[in-house]
Amino acid sequence: MWSDILKRGAGKEKYVLQRGMTNSLQSREEILSRMMDYSQMGGTINKFKLLMILKKFMREGIVEEIDGKYRLTSNINKSDWKQTVDNLVDKDTMFEKIYDTLAKKMKFNTPSRTELLNYLSENYQRHKLWSNLWSKKED
């Protein structure tokens, strides 16, 4: 039962992100209108439910509010993660620590583990005994 409820909620959140939100500021009514123009599912989300979804997105840093209008957050992009990794890697930094920090900061824009591993392999060195520890290359 709970899994069905959670799946329905996640679907509505995904729908709001994909069909309702844009990079330009818009009111809740405009967001609802965009979703209803796209398909019938937009009609199942009312103003109150939309407000709850938008508040959740604001807590996660996906959406920002300015004077009662909402838009997708523009200050996080996927290219920033390399600079964050460069700041994190020190003497024997654990891979999981690096990835968890990125996931907390970038949310949906987090690079895959493979992308991160490739970047670390190109720019940093592994510990001689422990493969999950990374350090700056020695000159």
N, C-alpha and C positions, 0 to 999 in steps of 0.2 A: 504494500500500500504506500509506504513512505517513498519508495523508489519511484513509483509512478508520479507522485506529487512533485518530487524533486526534478524529475525529467520534464514535466510540464513547465515548471518555473524556469528551468535552464533554457528551454526552447523559446519562451517569451523574451528572456533577456537577450538571447542571440538574435531574435527577430528585431528587437528594438535597436540593437547595435547595427545590424545590417540594413534595415529598411527605414529606420526613423532618424538616426543620428547622421549629422554631417559636420564638416569643419566650420560651418558658419553658425552664428548664434540663432536660435529659434526657440519659441515658447513651447510649453507642453502641448498646447492646442495644435501648433504647427507640426510637431512631431507626430501626434495622433493622426492628423490629416494626411501626412506623408505615408504613414503605415496603412491607413484605410484606402488610400488611392492605389496602393500596391496590391493588396489582397484582402480577403475577408478576415484573416487572423487579426488584423489591426483593430477590428471591431470588438474583439474579445478582451482587449486591454483598455481599461478605463483610466481616467485622470489620476485616481488614487493609486492604482497598481503601477502606472507609469512613474509616478512620483517616487514610490518605493524602489523601483528598479533604478531610477536616476540617482537616488541617494546612495544605493549600493555601489553604482559605478563611480560616484564621486569619492566614496571611501577608498575604492581601489585605484583611484587616479586615472580612470579611463575617460571620465567626463568632467567638465568644469562648468560652474554656474557663474554668470555675470548678470546682475540685475534681473533675476528671474528668468533668464534665458540660458539655454544649454548648448554645448558643442563638445565635440571630441577634443580631448587634450592634445595639444600640438607640440608640447615641449619634450616629449619622449619619442625618439625614433631609433630604429634598429642600429644605426651607425654609432650611437653613443656607447654601446656595450664594450667596444674595444678599449676605449679610454678608461672605462670603469675597471676592466680586467687589468689594464696596465697599473692602475692605482692599487689594486688588491694584491697582486703578486709580489711576494717578498721572499724571504728565505724559507723554503719548504712550506708553501701555502697549499692547503688541501684543496683538491678539485671540487669537492662537495661544498666547501665554504664559498668558493668563487661562484659556483652555479647557483647556490641558494641566495646569495646576495643579489645576483643579477635577476633572479626570479622575483624577489621581493620588490626590487626597484622598477623593473620593466614590465611586469605582469604579462599581458598577452604578447608583447613584443620581444620576449626573451628568445635568444637564439637557441637552436637545438644543442643538445650535448655534443653531437658530432661537430657542429660548427665551432663550438667553444674548444673542443679537443684539437681540431685542426689548427685553430689560431694559436693555441698554446704550444703545439708541436713546432710551428713555424718560428715562433718568437721567444720561446722559453725552453728550459731544459728540465727533464724529469730527475727526480732523486735517484741515486744509483741503486738503492735497495727497494724503495717504495714507489710504485708507478703512479700513485695518486697524489704525490707531492710535487709541486712545481716551484722552480726558482728562476731568477733572472740569469741569463747566460753569462758565463764568466769570460772575460777578455783575455 
